[in-house]
Amino acid sequence: MSKVELNVQSPDFTLNDFNGKSVSLSDYINKKNVMVVFNRGFF
């Protein structure tokens, strides 16, 4: 499998984690991987 490299810049944003603590994308600068999951909830 070939390696895919993305060179895309995301805007910085802040969300609350499941404990209510604010977490910003900029908190993860210089980290190798970031995975963002948005749970829309199901009814």
C-alpha positions in Angstrom: 0.0 0.0 0.0 1.4 3.4 -0.9 1.8 6.2 1.6 -0.6 9.1 1.2 0.5 12.5 2.5 -2.0 15.3 3.0 -0.8 18.9 3.1 -4.0 20.6 4.3 -4.3 23.2 7.0 -7.2 23.2 9.3 -8.5 26.2 11.2 -7.9 26.1 14.9 -11.1 25.2 16.9 -12.0 24.4 20.4 -14.6 21.8 21.6 -15.5 20.2 24.9 -14.5 16.6 25.6 -16.8 14.1 27.3 -15.7 15.5 30.7 -16.5 19.1 29.7 -12.8 20.1 29.4 -12.0 22.4 26.5 -9.7 20.9 23.9 -8.2 22.8 21.0 -6.7 21.5 17.8 -3.7 23.7 18.5 -3.1 21.5 21.6 -1.9 18.8 19.2 0.7 20.8 17.2 3.8 18.6 16.5 1.8 15.5 17.2 2.0 12.8 14.5 -1.7 12.1 14.0 -4.9 13.7 15.0 -8.3 12.0 14.6 -11.4 14.1 14.9 -14.8 12.4 15.4 -18.1 14.2 15.5 -20.8 12.2 17.2 -24.1 13.4 15.8 -26.2 11.2 18.2 -29.0 8.9 17.1 -32.6 9.0 18.2 
